[in-house]
Amino acid sequence: MTQQTKIAVKDNKGRDLILGLVFDALGYVSFTIPIFGEFEDVIWAPVSAILMIIMYKGTAGKIAGAFDFLEEILPFTDVIPSFTLMWFYKYVIKR
């Protein structure tokens, strides 16, 4: 890996973690507002899946996007921090 590539990966690492934490927090909104929360899941599920695919390219991003969509659309599964788990997979496990 070249020095420039290492710097780019390091920059994306911090950005991806912050964005992932924010996106996971947005997914938790459905727990705070009982009636609005379920409606929010219907809108947030496809949006979060697309964001996951954009943030994490390749097959892993597509699989994570599909998992994230299901996690957001199914009731009582919003507690899974899918963006944070994907960040952990990409920057800790895969490295």
C-alpha positions in Angstrom: 0.0 0.0 0.0 1.4 3.4 -0.9 1.6 6.2 1.6 -1.2 8.2 -0.1 -3.5 5.1 0.0 -2.7 4.7 3.7 -3.6 8.3 4.4 -6.9 7.9 2.4 -7.8 4.8 4.3 -7.1 6.5 7.7 -9.2 9.5 6.7 -12.1 7.3 5.6 -11.8 5.3 8.8 -12.7 8.3 11.1 -15.3 9.6 8.7 -17.0 6.2 8.4 -17.1 5.7 12.1 -18.7 9.1 12.8 -21.2 8.7 10.0 -22.0 5.2 11.1 -22.6 6.3 14.7 -24.9 9.1 13.4 -26.8 6.7 11.1 -27.2 4.1 13.8 -28.6 6.8 16.1 -31.1 7.9 13.5 -32.2 4.3 13.3 -32.9 4.3 17.1 -35.4 7.2 16.7 -38.2 4.7 16.3 -37.8 3.7 19.9 -38.2 7.3 21.2 -41.5 8.2 19.4 -44.0 5.3 19.6 -46.3 6.0 16.7 -44.0 8.0 14.5 -41.3 5.5 15.0 -42.8 2.7 12.9 -43.5 5.2 10.0 -39.9 6.4 10.3 -38.7 2.8 9.8 -40.5 2.5 6.5 -38.7 5.6 5.2 -35.4 5.0 7.0 -34.9 1.4 5.9 -34.3 2.0 2.2 -32.4 5.2 2.9 -30.0 3.5 5.3 -29.5 0.5 3.0 -28.5 2.9 0.2 -26.2 4.8 2.5 -24.6 1.5 3.6 -24.0 0.5 0.0 -22.5 4.0 -0.8 -20.2 4.0 2.2 -18.9 0.4 1.8 -18.3 -0.5 -1.8 -18.3 -4.0 -3.2 -20.0 -7.2 -2.3 -19.6 -6.6 1.5 -21.4 -3.3 1.2 -24.2 -4.8 -0.8 -24.7 -7.6 1.7 -24.5 -5.1 4.6 -27.1 -2.9 2.8 -29.5 -5.8 2.4 -29.0 -6.8 6.1 -29.4 -3.2 7.1 -32.7 -2.9 5.2 -34.1 -6.0 6.9 -32.8 -4.9 10.3 -34.6 -1.5 9.9 -37.8 -2.7 8.4 -38.4 -5.6 10.8 -39.9 -4.7 14.2 -37.8 -4.8 17.3 -34.5 -5.2 15.5 -33.5 -1.6 15.5 -31.2 -2.2 18.4 -28.6 -3.8 16.1 -26.0 -1.1 15.2 -25.5 -2.3 11.6 -23.3 0.7 10.5 -21.0 0.3 13.5 -20.8 -3.5 12.9 -19.9 -2.9 9.3 -17.2 -0.4 10.3 -15.8 -2.9 12.7 -15.7 -5.6 10.0 -14.1 -3.4 7.5 -11.5 -1.6 9.6 -10.7 -4.2 12.3 -11.6 -7.7 11.2 -10.8 -7.4 7.5 -7.4 -5.6 8.2 
